[in-house]
Amino acid sequence: MRLVSTKSLNENACLAKPIINDNGQVLLQQGVPLTSRMIQRLIELGITFVYIEDELTADVGAKEGISDEVRFRAIGTIKSEFNEICDDLKLKKSFHNARLNQNFAKVIRSILSEVKNNPKALSLLSDVYLYDSYIFTHSLNVTVYTLALALELKFNEKQLMEIGMGAILHDVGKMAIPTEILNKPDRLTNEEFSIIKSHAQAGYEILKDQPNISLLTAHCAFQHHERINGSGYPRGIKGDEIHLYAKIIGVCDVFDAVTSNRVYRSAMLPHEALELLYSGVGTLYDKEIVEAFRNTIAMYPVGITVGLSDGREGIVVKQNNELSTRPVVRIICEDDQKVAPYEVDLMKHVNVTITKCETVLASEKVNN
């Protein structure tokens, strides 16, 4: 299968993975030849990348970050609990839910089990799903990334559950933001952005008095937008004033945000998002956290087209878990000429590097 941008799709390309909504309903079946109207609809729905069938990579499969079963159960819990909070806030009722910790703890354990049993570099680009709210999928993705990073940092079981709870609830304060501002398709005004920024304080206020929710979880919501140089919000605290959990969640939050398609900007690819994080090392983010995060994710997802420093072009077909920047590439083009495919393991060819990464290269347009 081949990973391509929806904006680069050609008619009659066939999906290699179905498009599924957050209730598990298949909206577009695998193997369906795409029409121009279908392609336009995918773009309108905010689907940035899809996997399509491709004879050059027919033997290549992309491993999901977590299973569909765990994903849909997690999304269902997040949606249910967040909507209950939202309803109580609209009615100006005090929100108290003694089951909140118990319900989310089950979700965190199931995610943690899957992340532990999947030693491969993590890629959520392989998961093509439609959700009725960005907050739900974002909360799930940040939790998956956070737990993978915490495992890389050798957290113990107690710490994993603590940071998992902080991650899944880090954006709960957005339930207090007016929907018309939260979902505004245009650029926010300064006043509207100030209202959006209030979600960190709101999340803390929602969580701090909840039975069975620790104050540490509340502080993850409070601090995940703080930055080590003091430039973050809501309090502008810096360095060790920010809890380690909040620093970790903050990195995962930014990564998922910029690799997700939004109305006002296109999604970045993982290596672009990593470059963004590295540009903030020492000022916005701790170096050791960003470096550990790099080791947990697939910088070049399976199925993506890459250009190499020696002029060859190919498709990533396998990850090297020891170093996510050095995958196995199936070469399909040399000097702008198609060649019989063969594979190059970049771990064994250290003089060759990836110099470009695109969802379709001009020399190899995808037609099916």
Helices and strands as residue ranges (DSSP letters): E 2-5, G 6-8, E 19-21, E 26-28, H 36-44, E 49-52, G 55-57, H 68-90, H 100-116, E 129-130, H 134-152, H 157-168, G 172-176, H 179-182, H 190-197, H 199-207, H 215-223, G 239-241, H 244-258, H 270-279, H 287-294, E 305-308, E 313-318, E 328-334, E 337-345, E 354-358
